[in-house]
């Protein structure tokens, strides 16, 4: 990925806090990762807004159904971890 050098203004305390956390990747990589994360969150919000415009708001029932489905998938995955694989059982 191509990169471009820019100038940003960041509170001094934040820069010092970041410097205390980063390893060899440095402050620039840390801030780039934070900006990429925020960009992803903004894009998800834009998608959610478009979907809500097209399909209407998510109801409490829809939300609960999604949580129930996630719980089912988690339970299935947990069950898969506990069952020995066929090649191991034989």
C-alpha positions as CSV (number, residue, x, y, z in Angstrom):
1,X,0.0,0.0,0.0
2,X,1.3,3.4,-0.9
3,X,1.8,5.9,1.9
4,X,1.9,9.6,2.0
5,X,3.5,11.8,4.7
6,X,1.1,14.3,6.2
7,X,1.3,16.7,9.2
8,X,-1.2,16.4,12.0
9,X,-1.6,18.1,15.3
10,X,-2.0,15.9,18.3
11,X,-2.0,16.8,22.0
12,X,1.4,16.4,23.5
13,X,0.2,14.1,26.3
14,X,-1.3,11.8,23.7
15,X,1.9,11.6,21.8
16,X,3.8,10.8,24.9
17,X,1.3,8.1,25.9
18,X,1.6,6.5,22.4
19,X,5.4,6.6,22.5
20,X,5.2,4.6,25.8
21,X,3.2,1.9,24.1
22,X,4.7,1.4,20.7
23,X,7.4,-1.0,19.7
24,X,9.5,-0.9,16.5
25,X,6.4,0.1,14.4
26,X,6.5,3.5,15.9
27,X,4.1,6.4,16.4
28,X,3.2,6.7,12.7
29,X,2.0,3.1,12.4
30,X,0.1,3.4,15.7
31,X,-1.7,6.5,14.5
32,X,-2.3,5.0,11.0
33,X,-3.9,1.9,12.6
34,X,-6.1,4.2,14.7
35,X,-7.2,6.2,11.7
36,X,-7.9,3.0,9.7
37,X,-10.0,1.7,12.5
38,X,-12.0,4.9,12.7
39,X,-12.4,4.8,8.9
40,X,-13.8,1.2,9.2
41,X,-16.2,2.3,11.9
42,X,-17.4,5.3,9.8
43,X,-18.0,3.0,6.8
44,X,-20.0,0.5,8.9
45,X,-22.1,3.4,10.3
46,X,-22.7,4.6,6.7
47,X,-23.7,1.1,5.7
48,X,-26.0,0.7,8.7
49,X,-27.7,4.1,7.8
50,X,-28.2,3.0,4.2
51,X,-29.7,-0.3,5.3
52,X,-32.0,1.4,7.7
53,X,-33.1,3.8,5.0
54,X,-33.9,0.9,2.7
55,X,-35.3,-1.6,5.2
56,X,-36.4,0.5,8.1
57,X,-35.0,0.4,11.6
58,X,-34.0,-2.7,13.4
59,X,-36.7,-3.8,15.7
60,X,-36.2,-5.3,19.2
61,X,-37.3,-8.6,17.8
62,X,-34.8,-8.4,15.0
63,X,-32.1,-7.6,17.4
64,X,-33.0,-10.4,19.8
65,X,-33.2,-12.9,16.8
66,X,-29.7,-11.9,15.8
67,X,-28.4,-12.3,19.4
68,X,-30.1,-15.7,19.5
69,X,-28.5,-16.8,16.3
70,X,-25.1,-15.7,17.5
71,X,-25.6,-17.7,20.7
72,X,-26.5,-20.8,18.6
73,X,-23.4,-20.4,16.5
74,X,-21.2,-20.0,19.6
75,X,-22.8,-23.1,21.1
76,X,-22.2,-25.1,17.9
77,X,-18.5,-24.0,17.8
78,X,-18.1,-24.8,21.5
79,X,-19.5,-28.3,20.8
80,X,-17.1,-28.7,17.9
81,X,-14.1,-28.0,20.1
82,X,-15.2,-30.6,22.6
83,X,-15.8,-33.4,20.1
84,X,-12.8,-35.4,19.0
85,X,-12.1,-35.3,15.3
86,X,-12.9,-38.5,13.5
87,X,-9.2,-39.2,12.6
88,X,-8.3,-38.7,16.3
89,X,-11.2,-41.0,17.6
90,X,-10.3,-43.9,15.2
